[in-house]
Amino acid sequence: MRLQSKRALITGGASGIGRAICEVFAKEGASIVIGDMDTVGGQETVELVKALGAQVSFIRTDVSKESDVQNLVSETVSELGGIDILVNNAAAFVFGKVEDVSRSDWEKVLGVNVIGPAQMVRYALPYLKLSQAGAIVNMASTASLMAEPTMVPYGSSKGALFQLTKCLAMDLAPDGIRVNSICPGAIYTAATEKHLAFTGFDRDKFLAQCADESLMKRMGEPEEVAFAALFLASDEASFITGAHLVVDGGAIV
Ligand SMILES: NC(=O)c1ccc[n+]([C@@H]2O[C@H](COP(=O)([O-])OP(=O)(O)OC[C@H]3O[C@@H](n4cnc5c(N)ncnc54)[C@H](O)[C@@H]3O)[C@@H](O)[C@H]2O)c1
């Protein structure tokens, strides 16, 4: 029970890695509020988490909308009585070369992947300050650290989220709030299918290539990222801030 009596606000919990984080956090004793745009997936996660015996609720939220972020934070505080852990996991997957990307595409990807997390922190901050062990985990990517073809908007947004994490770690340390990021490599989720649809690559070849790029010769599971989030959110990481944890099976060593 590594998160016993901790109150966690998790974005993007309706699917993939975010759903796995909700399940792992619930098993470790956290109470949870999920903010996501996907109401159907959000309710599915709620049912999975309830079956584990944890307190959980879902608030439909677009993290790129300030009023939604404010509402999510205030609903979380009404439900849980405060916030100890914030996981900024929701993301928009906008791919392409620079000439393919419209201004509105840029506004979308930066709005969801960078400004959204920053606004989440802004509104959750008064409550994180009141926590005895405030922790923020931002879901960055190996795309924060290295370039890949036709990834200009997504990669730029994840690079910014990586640096946002370090800037926040510096400014929030005096309040006792730790801020870290996770950089997953290729993890099979709905996002993998979105990337496949964008590239038009042969599905089997693409998945085999993703697996081959890691030293472990396989793609990762969402739960393997969730355990990294668990560690960074827990008191076990009490002397870790401004750090990033790469979870990629050794793909970018
Ligand atoms: N899957 C991978 O290989 C991989 C690799 C590196 C990083 N990541 C990161 O992991 C995180 C989770 O991705 P995933 O692979 O589980 O994808 P996913 O598509 O399964 O989950 C993303 C979730 O974010 C939600 N979302 C999207 N836009 C939103 C918005 N504006 N407001 C609120 N919610 C929104 C979606 O509804 C969805 O539930 C993302 O930050 C992603 O960038 C994933």
PDBQT file of the ligand as one rigid body, heavy atoms in Angstrom, charges set to zero:
ROOT
HETATM    1  N1  LIG A 301       2.081   4.630 -26.124  1.00  0.00    +0.000 N 
HETATM    2  C1  LIG A 301       3.325   5.001 -26.277  1.00  0.00    +0.000 C 
HETATM    3  O1  LIG A 301       4.116   4.343 -26.969  1.00  0.00    +0.000 OA
HETATM    4  C2  LIG A 301       3.832   6.260 -25.619  1.00  0.00    +0.000 A 
HETATM    5  C3  LIG A 301       5.197   6.559 -25.737  1.00  0.00    +0.000 A 
HETATM    6  C4  LIG A 301       5.685   7.711 -25.139  1.00  0.00    +0.000 A 
HETATM    7  C5  LIG A 301       4.836   8.527 -24.417  1.00  0.00    +0.000 A 
HETATM    8  N2  LIG A 301       3.507   8.216 -24.321  1.00  0.00    +0.000 N 
HETATM    9  C6  LIG A 301       2.665   9.130 -23.546  1.00  0.00    +0.000 C 
HETATM   10  O2  LIG A 301       1.874   8.408 -22.634  1.00  0.00    +0.000 OA
HETATM   11  C7  LIG A 301       0.663   9.138 -22.372  1.00  0.00    +0.000 C 
HETATM   12  C8  LIG A 301      -0.528   8.207 -22.522  1.00  0.00    +0.000 C 
HETATM   13  O3  LIG A 301      -0.599   7.779 -23.875  1.00  0.00    +0.000 OA
HETATM   14  P1  LIG A 301      -1.241   6.388 -24.294  1.00  0.00    +0.000 P 
HETATM   15  O4  LIG A 301      -0.245   5.700 -25.134  1.00  0.00    +0.000 OA
HETATM   16  O5  LIG A 301      -1.812   5.698 -23.109  1.00  0.00    +0.000 OA
HETATM   17  O6  LIG A 301      -2.402   6.908 -25.281  1.00  0.00    +0.000 OA
HETATM   18  P2  LIG A 301      -3.978   6.740 -25.246  1.00  0.00    +0.000 P 
HETATM   19  O7  LIG A 301      -4.489   7.319 -26.514  1.00  0.00    +0.000 OA
HETATM   20  O8  LIG A 301      -4.344   5.336 -24.904  1.00  0.00    +0.000 OA
HETATM   21  O9  LIG A 301      -4.395   7.669 -24.016  1.00  0.00    +0.000 OA
HETATM   22  C9  LIG A 301      -4.413   9.070 -24.097  1.00  0.00    +0.000 C 
HETATM   23  C10 LIG A 301      -5.590   9.569 -23.275  1.00  0.00    +0.000 C 
HETATM   24  O10 LIG A 301      -5.572  11.004 -23.280  1.00  0.00    +0.000 OA
HETATM   25  C11 LIG A 301      -6.909  11.444 -23.469  1.00  0.00    +0.000 C 
HETATM   26  N3  LIG A 301      -6.920  12.795 -24.020  1.00  0.00    +0.000 N 
HETATM   27  C12 LIG A 301      -6.515  13.192 -25.260  1.00  0.00    +0.000 A 
HETATM   28  N4  LIG A 301      -6.703  14.516 -25.399  1.00  0.00    +0.000 NA
HETATM   29  C13 LIG A 301      -7.209  14.966 -24.225  1.00  0.00    +0.000 A 
HETATM   30  C14 LIG A 301      -7.607  16.244 -23.749  1.00  0.00    +0.000 A 
HETATM   31  N5  LIG A 301      -7.538  17.339 -24.513  1.00  0.00    +0.000 N 
HETATM   32  N6  LIG A 301      -8.085  16.347 -22.482  1.00  0.00    +0.000 NA
HETATM   33  C15 LIG A 301      -8.195  15.251 -21.702  1.00  0.00    +0.000 A 
HETATM   34  N7  LIG A 301      -7.840  14.010 -22.103  1.00  0.00    +0.000 NA
HETATM   35  C16 LIG A 301      -7.354  13.870 -23.348  1.00  0.00    +0.000 A 
HETATM   36  C17 LIG A 301      -7.528  10.420 -24.413  1.00  0.00    +0.000 C 
HETATM   37  O11 LIG A 301      -8.945  10.467 -24.384  1.00  0.00    +0.000 OA
HETATM   38  C18 LIG A 301      -6.943   9.130 -23.862  1.00  0.00    +0.000 C 
HETATM   39  O12 LIG A 301      -7.754   8.579 -22.851  1.00  0.00    +0.000 OA
HETATM   40  C19 LIG A 301       0.682  10.322 -23.339  1.00  0.00    +0.000 C 
HETATM   41  O13 LIG A 301       1.146  11.467 -22.652  1.00  0.00    +0.000 OA
HETATM   42  C20 LIG A 301       1.682   9.899 -24.392  1.00  0.00    +0.000 C 
HETATM   43  O14 LIG A 301       2.264  10.997 -25.048  1.00  0.00    +0.000 OA
HETATM   44  C21 LIG A 301       2.986   7.106 -24.902  1.00  0.00    +0.000 A 
ENDROOT
TORSDOF 0
